[in-house]
Amino acid sequence: MAATLALGPGTTLSHRSAAELWGVAKRSSRPIEVTRSANARHRSRIVVHQSHLPDDERAAVDGIPVTTVSRTILDLAAVVSKRQVERALNEVEVRQLTDRLSVPDLLERYPRRRGSAVLRSLLADEALLSGVTRNDLEEGFASLIDEYGLPRPRFNADLAVGGRFICADCLWMEQRLIVELDGRAVHRTAKAFEDDRERDRVLLVEGWRVIRVTWRQLRDRRAEIATDLRRALSAG
């Protein structure tokens, strides 16, 4: 709030600072970032980006003028790594943050903006991942198990843990090891996110080890997953 007030009317929190305010990026000690259409000198601990912000790209959080979630993601793509943008998009989904204008809407509005190629790549990947079903995940994981000669787990195994019943995606009973297959269609809501973390906590205190594997990892990091699983199974 102090940063937006210091530079006067029309100043809006943006970029990394906006991402932190929306809760889609970790807090940091970086200078505060703001955007305004008129020129302004950088002040101590304030970085000023000059850009016109239409009304539909502005919002407010706790009275603080801030770029909308979608505009924040667009700005973020221009100043951080692809991995950081991906994490922010993930948090937007988990927190179920929405705007009148979506990120694709803004990419159409600003087709040549810096970072737009990164965003288009991530959104195309997200569209692909959103169509992955539980059966796809199970078949992909079973294929990896067979390919690398690992012992087969029990799939969709019911387990009594800490006074409650849990269905484990992949279970090695003797080694007390569980692999959970994370797919967007199954784990995309805020409630599912919270439930998953609660399950992990209960399993951990009862002496179970849990490894989470995503479709992207199954597709791109098969050898690494197989190596880690072999080590986990031998340590059980």
CYANA upper distance limits for C-alpha pairs under 8 A (distance plus 0.5 A):
  1 MET  CA      5 LEU  CA      6.68
  1 MET  CA     63 GLY  CA      8.41
  1 MET  CA     64 ILE  CA      5.90
  1 MET  CA     65 PRO  CA      8.21
  2 ALA  CA      6 ALA  CA      6.45
  3 ALA  CA      7 LEU  CA      7.22
  3 ALA  CA     13 LEU  CA      8.45
  3 ALA  CA     32 ILE  CA      7.52
  3 ALA  CA     34 VAL  CA      8.12
  3 ALA  CA     46 ILE  CA      7.26
  4 THR  CA      8 GLY  CA      7.03
  4 THR  CA      9 PRO  CA      8.30
  4 THR  CA     11 THR  CA      5.71
  4 THR  CA     12 THR  CA      6.54
  4 THR  CA     13 LEU  CA      7.11
  4 THR  CA     34 VAL  CA      7.57
  4 THR  CA     64 ILE  CA      8.23
  4 THR  CA     65 PRO  CA      7.79
  5 LEU  CA      9 PRO  CA      7.74
  5 LEU  CA     11 THR  CA      7.98
  7 LEU  CA     11 THR  CA      6.82
  7 LEU  CA     40 ALA  CA      7.95
 10 GLY  CA     36 ARG  CA      6.37
 10 GLY  CA     37 SER  CA      7.90
 11 THR  CA     34 VAL  CA      6.95
 11 THR  CA     35 THR  CA      6.33
 11 THR  CA     36 ARG  CA      5.32
 11 THR  CA     65 PRO  CA      7.90
 12 THR  CA     34 VAL  CA      5.83
 12 THR  CA     35 THR  CA      5.73
 12 THR  CA     36 ARG  CA      6.88
 12 THR  CA     58 ARG  CA      8.14
 12 THR  CA     65 PRO  CA      5.52
 12 THR  CA     66 VAL  CA      5.48
 12 THR  CA     67 THR  CA      6.98
 13 LEU  CA     17 SER  CA      6.92
 13 LEU  CA     18 ALA  CA      5.98
 13 LEU  CA     32 ILE  CA      8.31
 13 LEU  CA     33 GLU  CA      6.61
 13 LEU  CA     34 VAL  CA      4.79
 13 LEU  CA     35 THR  CA      6.82
 13 LEU  CA     64 ILE  CA      8.10
 13 LEU  CA     65 PRO  CA      6.54
 13 LEU  CA     66 VAL  CA      4.92
 13 LEU  CA     67 THR  CA      6.82
 14 SER  CA     18 ALA  CA      4.94
 14 SER  CA     19 ALA  CA      7.92
 14 SER  CA     33 GLU  CA      6.14
 14 SER  CA     34 VAL  CA      5.37
 14 SER  CA     35 THR  CA      6.42
 14 SER  CA     66 VAL  CA      6.54
 14 SER  CA     67 THR  CA      6.04
 14 SER  CA     72 THR  CA      6.74
 14 SER  CA     75 ASP  CA      7.92
 15 HIS  CA     19 ALA  CA      6.83
 15 HIS  CA     33 GLU  CA      6.73
 15 HIS  CA     34 VAL  CA      7.82
 15 HIS  CA     72 THR  CA      6.11
 15 HIS  CA     73 ILE  CA      8.17
 15 HIS  CA     75 ASP  CA      5.71
 15 HIS  CA     76 LEU  CA      5.62
 15 HIS  CA     79 VAL  CA      8.25
 16 ARG  CA     20 GLU  CA      6.75
 16 ARG  CA     25 ALA  CA      7.90
 16 ARG  CA     33 GLU  CA      7.27
 16 ARG  CA     72 THR  CA      8.39
 16 ARG  CA     76 LEU  CA      6.75
 17 SER  CA     21 LEU  CA      6.78
 17 SER  CA     32 ILE  CA      6.32
 17 SER  CA     33 GLU  CA      6.07
 17 SER  CA     34 VAL  CA      8.22
 18 ALA  CA     22 TRP  CA      6.70
 18 ALA  CA     33 GLU  CA      8.27
 18 ALA  CA     66 VAL  CA      6.58
 18 ALA  CA     67 THR  CA      7.05
 18 ALA  CA     72 THR  CA      6.74
 19 ALA  CA     23 GLY  CA      6.71
 19 ALA  CA     24 VAL  CA      5.81
 19 ALA  CA     25 ALA  CA      5.81
 19 ALA  CA     69 VAL  CA      8.22
 19 ALA  CA     72 THR  CA      6.73
 19 ALA  CA     73 ILE  CA      8.02
 19 ALA  CA     76 LEU  CA      8.19
 19 ALA  CA     88 ALA  CA      8.15
 20 GLU  CA     24 VAL  CA      6.46
 20 GLU  CA     25 ALA  CA      5.31
 20 GLU  CA     26 LYS  CA      6.42
 20 GLU  CA     27 ARG  CA      6.19
 21 LEU  CA     61 VAL  CA      8.11
 22 TRP  CA     61 VAL  CA      8.33
 22 TRP  CA     69 VAL  CA      7.70
 23 GLY  CA     91 GLU  CA      8.20
 24 VAL  CA     87 ARG  CA      8.20
 24 VAL  CA     88 ALA  CA      5.45
 24 VAL  CA     89 LEU  CA      8.11
 24 VAL  CA     91 GLU  CA      5.60
 24 VAL  CA     92 VAL  CA      6.70
 25 ALA  CA     87 ARG  CA      8.28
 25 ALA  CA     88 ALA  CA      6.52
 25 ALA  CA     91 GLU  CA      8.45
 30 ARG  CA     45 ARG  CA      8.26
 31 PRO  CA     45 ARG  CA      4.90
 31 PRO  CA     46 ILE  CA      5.76
 31 PRO  CA     47 VAL  CA      6.87
 32 ILE  CA     45 ARG  CA      6.56
 32 ILE  CA     46 ILE  CA      5.25
 32 ILE  CA     47 VAL  CA      6.56
 33 GLU  CA     46 ILE  CA      6.38
 33 GLU  CA     47 VAL  CA      5.28
 33 GLU  CA     48 VAL  CA      6.54
 33 GLU  CA     49 HIS  CA      7.84
 34 VAL  CA     46 ILE  CA      7.83
 34 VAL  CA     47 VAL  CA      6.82
 34 VAL  CA     48 VAL  CA      5.66
 34 VAL  CA     49 HIS  CA      6.58
 35 THR  CA     48 VAL  CA      6.21
 35 THR  CA     49 HIS  CA      5.09
 35 THR  CA     50 GLN  CA      6.13
 35 THR  CA     51 SER  CA      6.83
 36 ARG  CA     48 VAL  CA      7.74
 36 ARG  CA     49 HIS  CA      7.02
 36 ARG  CA     50 GLN  CA      5.76
 36 ARG  CA     51 SER  CA      6.39
 36 ARG  CA     52 HIS  CA      7.22
 36 ARG  CA     53 LEU  CA      7.96
 37 SER  CA     50 GLN  CA      5.77
 37 SER  CA     51 SER  CA      5.35
 37 SER  CA     52 HIS  CA      5.23
 37 SER  CA     53 LEU  CA      7.64
 38 ALA  CA     50 GLN  CA      7.15
 38 ALA  CA     51 SER  CA      8.44
 39 ASN  CA     50 GLN  CA      7.07
 40 ALA  CA     48 VAL  CA      7.49
 41 ARG  CA     48 VAL  CA      7.83
 42 HIS  CA     46 ILE  CA      6.51
 42 HIS  CA     47 VAL  CA      6.04
 42 HIS  CA     48 VAL  CA      6.30
 43 ARG  CA     47 VAL  CA      7.53
 53 LEU  CA     57 GLU  CA      6.57
 53 LEU  CA     58 ARG  CA      7.47
 54 PRO  CA     58 ARG  CA      7.51
 56 ASP  CA     68 THR  CA      8.32
 56 ASP  CA    100 ARG  CA      8.14
 56 ASP  CA    101 LEU  CA      7.82
 57 GLU  CA     67 THR  CA      6.26
 57 GLU  CA     68 THR  CA      5.73
 57 GLU  CA     70 SER  CA      8.29
 57 GLU  CA     71 ARG  CA      6.44
 57 GLU  CA    101 LEU  CA      8.27
 58 ARG  CA     65 PRO  CA      7.60
 58 ARG  CA     66 VAL  CA      6.43
 58 ARG  CA     67 THR  CA      5.04
 58 ARG  CA     68 THR  CA      5.65
 59 ALA  CA     65 PRO  CA      6.49
 59 ALA  CA     66 VAL  CA      5.80
 59 ALA  CA     67 THR  CA      6.19
 59 ALA  CA     68 THR  CA      5.75
 60 ALA  CA     64 ILE  CA      5.66
 60 ALA  CA     65 PRO  CA      5.04
 60 ALA  CA     66 VAL  CA      5.85
 60 ALA  CA     67 THR  CA      8.28
 61 VAL  CA     65 PRO  CA      7.29
 61 VAL  CA     66 VAL  CA      7.40
 67 THR  CA     71 ARG  CA      6.32
 67 THR  CA     72 THR  CA      6.14
 68 THR  CA     72 THR  CA      6.44
 68 THR  CA     99 ASP  CA      7.47
 69 VAL  CA     73 ILE  CA      6.81
 69 VAL  CA     92 VAL  CA      8.37
 69 VAL  CA     97 LEU  CA      7.66
 69 VAL  CA     98 THR  CA      7.64
 69 VAL  CA     99 ASP  CA      7.22
 70 SER  CA     74 LEU  CA      6.78
 70 SER  CA     98 THR  CA      8.39
 70 SER  CA     99 ASP  CA      7.21
 70 SER  CA    101 LEU  CA      7.40
 70 SER  CA    102 SER  CA      6.22
 70 SER  CA    103 VAL  CA      5.49
 70 SER  CA    106 LEU  CA      7.98
 71 ARG  CA     75 ASP  CA      6.63
 71 ARG  CA    103 VAL  CA      7.68
 71 ARG  CA    106 LEU  CA      7.72
 72 THR  CA     76 LEU  CA      6.44
 73 ILE  CA     77 ALA  CA      6.71
 73 ILE  CA     85 VAL  CA      7.61
 73 ILE  CA     88 ALA  CA      7.84
 73 ILE  CA     89 LEU  CA      7.88
 73 ILE  CA    103 VAL  CA      7.87
 74 LEU  CA     78 ALA  CA      7.58
 74 LEU  CA    103 VAL  CA      7.43
 74 LEU  CA    106 LEU  CA      8.00
 74 LEU  CA    107 LEU  CA      8.36
 74 LEU  CA    115 GLY  CA      7.76
 74 LEU  CA    116 SER  CA      7.78
 74 LEU  CA    119 LEU  CA      8.12
 75 ASP  CA     79 VAL  CA      7.57
 75 ASP  CA    115 GLY  CA      8.34
 76 LEU  CA     80 VAL  CA      6.53
 76 LEU  CA     85 VAL  CA      7.15
 77 ALA  CA     81 SER  CA      7.74
 77 ALA  CA     82 LYS  CA      7.59
 77 ALA  CA     85 VAL  CA      6.39
 77 ALA  CA    114 ARG  CA      7.95
 77 ALA  CA    115 GLY  CA      5.12
 77 ALA  CA    116 SER  CA      7.54
 77 ALA  CA    118 VAL  CA      7.36
 77 ALA  CA    119 LEU  CA      7.23
 78 ALA  CA    113 ARG  CA      8.44
 78 ALA  CA    114 ARG  CA      5.64
 78 ALA  CA    115 GLY  CA      4.83
 78 ALA  CA    116 SER  CA      8.20
 79 VAL  CA    115 GLY  CA      8.25
 80 VAL  CA     84 GLN  CA      6.77
 80 VAL  CA     85 VAL  CA      7.38
 81 SER  CA     85 VAL  CA      6.94
 82 LYS  CA     86 GLU  CA      6.65
 82 LYS  CA    118 VAL  CA      6.90
 83 ARG  CA     87 ARG  CA      6.79
 84 GLN  CA     88 ALA  CA      6.76
 85 VAL  CA     89 LEU  CA      6.70
 85 VAL  CA    119 LEU  CA      8.38
 86 GLU  CA     90 ASN  CA      6.68
 86 GLU  CA    122 LEU  CA      7.41
 87 ARG  CA     91 GLU  CA      6.78
 88 ALA  CA     92 VAL  CA      6.71
 89 LEU  CA     93 GLU  CA      6.84
 90 ASN  CA     94 VAL  CA      6.74
 91 GLU  CA     95 ARG  CA      6.42
 92 VAL  CA     96 GLN  CA      6.37
 92 VAL  CA     97 LEU  CA      5.85
 92 VAL  CA     98 THR  CA      8.43
 93 GLU  CA     97 LEU  CA      7.07
 93 GLU  CA    188 ARG  CA      7.41
 93 GLU  CA    189 THR  CA      8.01
 94 VAL  CA    188 ARG  CA      6.77
 94 VAL  CA    189 THR  CA      6.34
 94 VAL  CA    190 ALA  CA      5.54
 94 VAL  CA    193 PHE  CA      7.52
 95 ARG  CA    189 THR  CA      8.41
 95 ARG  CA    190 ALA  CA      6.47
 96 GLN  CA    189 THR  CA      7.88
 96 GLN  CA    190 ALA  CA      7.55
 98 THR  CA    102 SER  CA      8.03
101 LEU  CA    105 ASP  CA      6.27
101 LEU  CA    106 LEU  CA      7.40
102 SER  CA    106 LEU  CA      7.00
103 VAL  CA    107 LEU  CA      6.71
104 PRO  CA    108 GLU  CA      6.76
105 ASP  CA    109 ARG  CA      6.83
106 LEU  CA    110 TYR  CA      6.44
107 LEU  CA    111 PRO  CA      5.67
107 LEU  CA    113 ARG  CA      8.43
107 LEU  CA    116 SER  CA      7.02
111 PRO  CA    116 SER  CA      7.31
112 ARG  CA    116 SER  CA      7.07
115 GLY  CA    119 LEU  CA      6.93
116 SER  CA    120 ARG  CA      6.62
117 ALA  CA    121 SER  CA      6.70
118 VAL  CA    122 LEU  CA      6.79
119 LEU  CA    123 LEU  CA      6.53
120 ARG  CA    124 ALA  CA      6.56
121 SER  CA    125 ASP  CA      6.79
122 LEU  CA    126 GLU  CA      6.60
123 LEU  CA    127 ALA  CA      6.62
124 ALA  CA    128 LEU  CA      6.92
125 ASP  CA    129 LEU  CA      6.67
126 GLU  CA    130 SER  CA      6.47
127 ALA  CA    131 GLY  CA      7.42
128 LEU  CA    132 VAL  CA      7.69
129 LEU  CA    183 GLY  CA      8.12
129 LEU  CA    184 ARG  CA      7.25
129 LEU  CA    215 TRP  CA      7.83
129 LEU  CA    216 ARG  CA      8.27
130 SER  CA    183 GLY  CA      8.26
130 SER  CA    184 ARG  CA      6.05
130 SER  CA    185 ALA  CA      6.42
131 GLY  CA    185 ALA  CA      7.78
132 VAL  CA    136 ASP  CA      6.57
132 VAL  CA    137 LEU  CA      7.71
132 VAL  CA    183 GLY  CA      7.29
132 VAL  CA    184 ARG  CA      8.00
132 VAL  CA    185 ALA  CA      7.57
132 VAL  CA    215 TRP  CA      8.24
133 THR  CA    137 LEU  CA      6.98
133 THR  CA    183 GLY  CA      7.65
133 THR  CA    185 ALA  CA      7.26
134 ARG  CA    138 GLU  CA      6.74
134 ARG  CA    183 GLY  CA      7.48
134 ARG  CA    186 VAL  CA      8.01
135 ASN  CA    139 GLU  CA      6.51
136 ASP  CA    140 GLY  CA      6.49
137 LEU  CA    141 PHE  CA      6.60
137 LEU  CA    181 LEU  CA      6.99
137 LEU  CA    183 GLY  CA      7.85
137 LEU  CA    215 TRP  CA      6.89
138 GLU  CA    142 ALA  CA      6.50
138 GLU  CA    181 LEU  CA      8.01
139 GLU  CA    143 SER  CA      6.54
140 GLY  CA    144 LEU  CA      6.87
140 GLY  CA    218 LEU  CA      7.33
141 PHE  CA    145 ILE  CA      6.76
141 PHE  CA    218 LEU  CA      7.45
142 ALA  CA    146 ASP  CA      6.79
142 ALA  CA    152 ARG  CA      8.21
143 SER  CA    147 GLU  CA      6.47
144 LEU  CA    148 TYR  CA      6.71
144 LEU  CA    218 LEU  CA      8.28
144 LEU  CA    222 ARG  CA      7.37
144 LEU  CA    226 ALA  CA      7.82
145 ILE  CA    149 GLY  CA      6.51
145 ILE  CA    150 LEU  CA      5.55
145 ILE  CA    151 PRO  CA      7.52
145 ILE  CA    152 ARG  CA      7.07
145 ILE  CA    226 ALA  CA      7.98
146 ASP  CA    150 LEU  CA      6.87
146 ASP  CA    152 ARG  CA      8.31
148 TYR  CA    226 ALA  CA      7.08
150 LEU  CA    226 ALA  CA      8.31
150 LEU  CA    230 ARG  CA      7.47
153 PRO  CA    170 CYS  CA      6.02
153 PRO  CA    171 LEU  CA      5.60
153 PRO  CA    172 TRP  CA      5.69
154 ARG  CA    169 ASP  CA      8.49
154 ARG  CA    170 CYS  CA      6.04
154 ARG  CA    171 LEU  CA      5.54
154 ARG  CA    172 TRP  CA      7.14
155 PHE  CA    168 ALA  CA      7.75
155 PHE  CA    169 ASP  CA      5.94
155 PHE  CA    170 CYS  CA      5.12
155 PHE  CA    171 LEU  CA      6.96
156 ASN  CA    167 CYS  CA      6.31
156 ASN  CA    168 ALA  CA      5.84
156 ASN  CA    169 ASP  CA      5.04
156 ASN  CA    170 CYS  CA      6.68
156 ASN  CA    171 LEU  CA      8.29
157 ALA  CA    167 CYS  CA      5.90
157 ALA  CA    168 ALA  CA      5.68
157 ALA  CA    169 ASP  CA      7.09
157 ALA  CA    170 CYS  CA      7.43
157 ALA  CA    171 LEU  CA      6.98
158 ASP  CA    165 PHE  CA      7.15
158 ASP  CA    166 ILE  CA      6.21
158 ASP  CA    167 CYS  CA      4.91
158 ASP  CA    168 ALA  CA      6.82
159 LEU  CA    165 PHE  CA      6.03
159 LEU  CA    166 ILE  CA      5.65
159 LEU  CA    167 CYS  CA      6.59
159 LEU  CA    168 ALA  CA      7.57
160 ALA  CA    164 ARG  CA      6.11
160 ALA  CA    165 PHE  CA      4.98
160 ALA  CA    166 ILE  CA      6.79
161 VAL  CA    165 PHE  CA      6.62
161 VAL  CA    166 ILE  CA      7.42
161 VAL  CA    202 VAL  CA      7.97
161 VAL  CA    203 LEU  CA      7.38
161 VAL  CA    206 GLU  CA      7.48
162 GLY  CA    202 VAL  CA      7.26
162 GLY  CA    203 LEU  CA      8.37
162 GLY  CA    206 GLU  CA      7.26
166 ILE  CA    199 ARG  CA      8.36
168 ALA  CA    178 ILE  CA      7.04
168 ALA  CA    179 VAL  CA      7.91
168 ALA  CA    180 GLU  CA      7.28
169 ASP  CA    178 ILE  CA      7.83
169 ASP  CA    179 VAL  CA      6.79
169 ASP  CA    180 GLU  CA      5.75
169 ASP  CA    181 LEU  CA      6.97
170 CYS  CA    178 ILE  CA      6.10
170 CYS  CA    179 VAL  CA      5.55
170 CYS  CA    180 GLU  CA      6.99
171 LEU  CA    176 ARG  CA      8.12
171 LEU  CA    177 LEU  CA      6.59
171 LEU  CA    178 ILE  CA      5.21
171 LEU  CA    179 VAL  CA      7.14
172 TRP  CA    176 ARG  CA      6.40
172 TRP  CA    177 LEU  CA      5.73
172 TRP  CA    178 ILE  CA      6.86
173 MET  CA    177 LEU  CA      7.18
174 GLU  CA    236 GLY  CA      7.98
175 GLN  CA    233 LEU  CA      6.61
175 GLN  CA    235 ALA  CA      8.26
175 GLN  CA    236 GLY  CA      4.70
176 ARG  CA    207 GLY  CA      7.88
176 ARG  CA    208 TRP  CA      5.67
176 ARG  CA    209 ARG  CA      6.91
176 ARG  CA    236 GLY  CA      7.18
177 LEU  CA    208 TRP  CA      6.44
177 LEU  CA    209 ARG  CA      5.45
177 LEU  CA    210 VAL  CA      6.63
177 LEU  CA    211 ILE  CA      8.38
177 LEU  CA    232 ALA  CA      8.22
177 LEU  CA    233 LEU  CA      7.85
177 LEU  CA    236 GLY  CA      7.92
178 ILE  CA    208 TRP  CA      7.77
178 ILE  CA    209 ARG  CA      6.65
178 ILE  CA    210 VAL  CA      5.35
178 ILE  CA    211 ILE  CA      6.82
179 VAL  CA    210 VAL  CA      6.25
179 VAL  CA    211 ILE  CA      5.28
179 VAL  CA    212 ARG  CA      6.20
179 VAL  CA    213 VAL  CA      7.46
180 GLU  CA    210 VAL  CA      7.60
180 GLU  CA    211 ILE  CA      6.72
180 GLU  CA    212 ARG  CA      5.28
180 GLU  CA    213 VAL  CA      6.72
181 LEU  CA    212 ARG  CA      6.50
181 LEU  CA    213 VAL  CA      5.58
181 LEU  CA    214 THR  CA      6.36
181 LEU  CA    215 TRP  CA      8.15
182 ASP  CA    186 VAL  CA      7.77
182 ASP  CA    187 HIS  CA      7.02
182 ASP  CA    212 ARG  CA      7.04
182 ASP  CA    213 VAL  CA      6.42
182 ASP  CA    214 THR  CA      5.33
182 ASP  CA    215 TRP  CA      7.56
183 GLY  CA    187 HIS  CA      6.48
183 GLY  CA    188 ARG  CA      8.26
183 GLY  CA    214 THR  CA      6.75
183 GLY  CA    215 TRP  CA      7.00
184 ARG  CA    188 ARG  CA      5.45
186 VAL  CA    192 ALA  CA      8.16
187 HIS  CA    192 ALA  CA      5.73
187 HIS  CA    193 PHE  CA      6.63
188 ARG  CA    192 ALA  CA      7.16
188 ARG  CA    193 PHE  CA      7.54
189 THR  CA    193 PHE  CA      6.78
190 ALA  CA    194 GLU  CA      6.82
191 LYS  CA    195 ASP  CA      6.55
192 ALA  CA    196 ASP  CA      6.55
193 PHE  CA    197 ARG  CA      7.05
194 GLU  CA    198 GLU  CA      6.79
195 ASP  CA    199 ARG  CA      6.69
196 ASP  CA    200 ASP  CA      6.75
197 ARG  CA    201 ARG  CA      6.76
198 GLU  CA    202 VAL  CA      6.79
199 ARG  CA    203 LEU  CA      6.61
200 ASP  CA    204 LEU  CA      6.55
200 ASP  CA    210 VAL  CA      7.20
201 ARG  CA    205 VAL  CA      6.87
202 VAL  CA    206 GLU  CA      6.86
203 LEU  CA    207 GLY  CA      6.92
203 LEU  CA    208 TRP  CA      5.61
203 LEU  CA    209 ARG  CA      7.62
203 LEU  CA    210 VAL  CA      8.04
204 LEU  CA    208 TRP  CA      5.58
204 LEU  CA    209 ARG  CA      6.61
204 LEU  CA    210 VAL  CA      8.01
213 VAL  CA    217 GLN  CA      6.93
213 VAL  CA    218 LEU  CA      7.60
214 THR  CA    218 LEU  CA      6.80
215 TRP  CA    219 ARG  CA      6.62
216 ARG  CA    220 ASP  CA      6.45
216 ARG  CA    221 ARG  CA      8.34
217 GLN  CA    221 ARG  CA      5.44
217 GLN  CA    222 ARG  CA      7.23
217 GLN  CA    225 ILE  CA      8.20
218 LEU  CA    222 ARG  CA      5.88
218 LEU  CA    225 ILE  CA      8.13
221 ARG  CA    225 ILE  CA      6.77
222 ARG  CA    226 ALA  CA      6.65
223 ALA  CA    227 THR  CA      6.67
224 GLU  CA    228 ASP  CA      6.71
225 ILE  CA    229 LEU  CA      6.55
226 ALA  CA    230 ARG  CA      6.59
227 THR  CA    231 ARG  CA      6.84
228 ASP  CA    232 ALA  CA      6.61
229 LEU  CA    233 LEU  CA      6.49
230 ARG  CA    234 SER  CA      6.64
231 ARG  CA    235 ALA  CA      6.62
232 ALA  CA    236 GLY  CA      6.79
